[in-house]
Amino acid sequence: MSEQPLRYFKAEATDGRLTLRDAYRYTRDQVDRHGIPKKDYVFLGRTGEAIDPDVVDRAFKRHLTLAKQLEIRFHDLRHTFASYEIAAGVHPKTLQAELGHASITVTMDRYGHLMPTALEEATALREAFIQGTRKAPKEVAEKHERLEAAR
């Protein structure tokens, strides 16, 4: 990736907006270029240094005010992201990795209450599988076939 600033990606976007994927790629490139540990920072300055969280908070609040939006903490976006992921059916282990939690226990303690129907859904899936109305995922079926062939 080039040394172009983030606005380079904005100019490249067809509708004039920066995509989350482009922002992620730019930040990842900055992290790689400056040898910064990947897990430590979400936002970087132009030369790869960490941005003071208070600076991010002030800028975020300023933009909320300009957009006449309800004031929330910047960190609340993290919880909103996790809530949407759960609602979309993202597996808790995937969410754990995305949020950088050290263990699944942290993720489940914090967000498990958002999965009240998980047990019911798991029971329904298991019952459908046993009754033959739902097939195993392709990966499971392929693994089973390999095990059977090895016998």
C-alpha positions as CSV (number, residue, x, y, z in Angstrom):
1,M,0.0,0.0,0.0
2,S,1.2,3.5,-0.7
3,E,2.2,6.2,1.7
4,Q,-1.0,8.1,0.8
5,P,-3.0,9.6,3.7
6,L,-6.4,8.2,4.5
7,R,-8.1,10.8,2.3
8,Y,-6.6,9.0,-0.7
9,F,-9.1,6.1,-0.1
10,K,-11.9,8.6,0.2
11,A,-11.1,9.9,-3.3
12,E,-11.0,6.4,-4.6
13,A,-14.4,5.4,-3.3
14,T,-17.1,5.6,-6.0
15,D,-19.6,7.4,-3.9
16,G,-17.1,9.7,-2.1
17,R,-17.3,7.8,1.2
18,L,-14.6,5.8,2.9
19,T,-15.3,2.2,3.4
20,L,-14.6,0.4,6.7
21,R,-12.5,-2.1,4.7
22,D,-10.3,0.7,3.2
23,A,-9.8,2.2,6.7
24,Y,-8.9,-1.1,8.1
25,R,-6.4,-1.8,5.3
26,Y,-4.8,1.6,5.7
27,T,-4.5,1.2,9.5
28,R,-3.1,-2.4,9.1
29,D,-0.5,-1.0,6.6
30,Q,0.5,1.7,9.1
31,V,0.9,-0.9,11.8
32,D,3.0,-3.1,9.6
33,R,5.2,-0.3,8.4
34,H,5.9,1.1,11.8
35,G,6.3,-2.3,13.6
36,I,3.6,-1.5,16.1
37,P,2.0,-4.5,17.9
38,K,-1.2,-5.2,16.0
39,K,-3.4,-5.7,19.0
40,D,-2.6,-2.5,20.7
41,Y,-4.2,0.3,18.6
42,V,-7.3,0.9,16.7
43,F,-6.3,4.4,15.4
44,L,-2.9,5.6,14.5
45,G,-1.5,9.1,13.7
46,R,0.1,9.8,10.3
47,T,3.5,8.5,11.4
48,G,2.1,5.4,13.1
49,E,2.1,6.7,16.7
50,A,-0.9,5.9,18.9
51,I,-3.5,8.6,19.1
52,D,-4.5,9.9,22.5
53,P,-7.9,8.4,23.3
54,D,-9.1,11.8,24.6
55,V,-8.4,13.3,21.2
56,V,-10.6,10.6,19.6
57,D,-13.3,11.2,22.2
58,R,-13.3,15.0,21.7
59,A,-13.4,14.6,17.9
60,F,-16.2,12.0,18.1
61,K,-18.3,14.3,20.4
62,R,-17.7,17.3,18.1
63,H,-19.0,15.3,15.1
64,L,-22.0,14.0,17.0
65,T,-22.9,17.6,18.0
66,L,-22.4,18.8,14.4
67,A,-24.6,16.0,13.1
68,K,-27.2,16.7,15.9
69,Q,-27.0,13.2,17.2
70,L,-27.4,11.9,20.7
71,E,-24.1,12.1,22.7
72,I,-22.6,8.7,23.4
73,R,-19.2,7.6,24.5
74,F,-16.9,6.5,21.6
75,H,-16.4,3.2,23.5
76,D,-20.2,2.6,23.2
77,L,-19.6,1.9,19.5
78,R,-17.7,-1.2,20.5
79,H,-20.7,-2.5,22.4
80,T,-23.0,-1.6,19.6
81,F,-20.8,-3.5,17.2
82,A,-20.8,-6.6,19.5
83,S,-24.6,-6.4,19.8
84,Y,-25.1,-6.2,16.0
85,E,-22.7,-9.1,15.5
86,I,-24.7,-11.2,18.0
87,A,-28.0,-10.2,16.4
88,A,-26.5,-11.2,13.0
89,G,-25.7,-14.7,14.4
90,V,-21.9,-14.4,14.6
91,H,-20.4,-17.2,16.6
92,P,-19.3,-16.1,20.1
93,K,-15.7,-17.4,19.4
94,T,-15.5,-15.2,16.4
95,L,-16.8,-12.2,18.4
96,Q,-14.2,-13.0,21.1
97,A,-11.4,-12.8,18.4
98,E,-12.8,-9.6,16.9
99,L,-13.0,-7.9,20.2
100,G,-9.6,-9.2,21.4
101,H,-10.9,-10.8,24.5
102,A,-8.4,-13.1,26.2
103,S,-11.1,-15.8,26.8
104,I,-14.6,-16.7,25.7
105,T,-15.6,-16.2,29.3
106,V,-15.0,-12.5,29.1
107,T,-17.1,-12.3,25.9
108,M,-19.9,-14.4,27.3
109,D,-19.9,-12.6,30.7
110,R,-20.2,-9.3,28.9
111,Y,-22.6,-10.1,26.0
112,G,-24.2,-13.5,26.9
113,H,-27.4,-11.8,28.1
114,L,-27.9,-10.7,24.4
115,M,-28.3,-14.4,23.5
116,P,-31.4,-15.4,25.4
117,T,-32.7,-17.7,22.7
118,A,-29.3,-19.4,22.1
119,L,-30.3,-22.5,24.1
120,E,-33.6,-22.8,22.4
121,E,-32.1,-22.4,18.9
122,A,-29.4,-25.0,19.7
123,T,-32.1,-27.4,20.9
124,A,-34.1,-26.9,17.7
125,L,-31.1,-27.3,15.5
126,R,-30.1,-30.5,17.3
127,E,-33.6,-31.9,17.1
128,A,-33.9,-31.1,13.3
129,F,-30.5,-32.8,12.7
130,I,-31.5,-35.9,14.7
131,Q,-34.8,-36.1,12.8
132,G,-33.0,-35.8,9.5
133,T,-34.6,-32.5,8.5
134,R,-31.4,-30.6,8.8
135,K,-28.0,-31.7,7.4
136,A,-24.7,-31.3,9.0
137,P,-22.5,-28.5,7.7
138,K,-20.5,-29.4,4.6
139,E,-17.2,-29.4,6.6
140,V,-18.6,-31.8,9.2
141,A,-19.9,-34.1,6.4
142,E,-16.6,-34.1,4.6
143,K,-14.7,-34.9,7.8
144,H,-17.1,-37.8,8.5
145,E,-16.6,-39.1,5.0
146,R,-12.8,-39.0,5.4
147,L,-13.0,-40.8,8.7
148,E,-15.2,-43.5,7.2
149,A,-12.9,-43.9,4.2
150,A,-9.9,-44.3,6.6
151,R,-11.5,-47.3,8.3
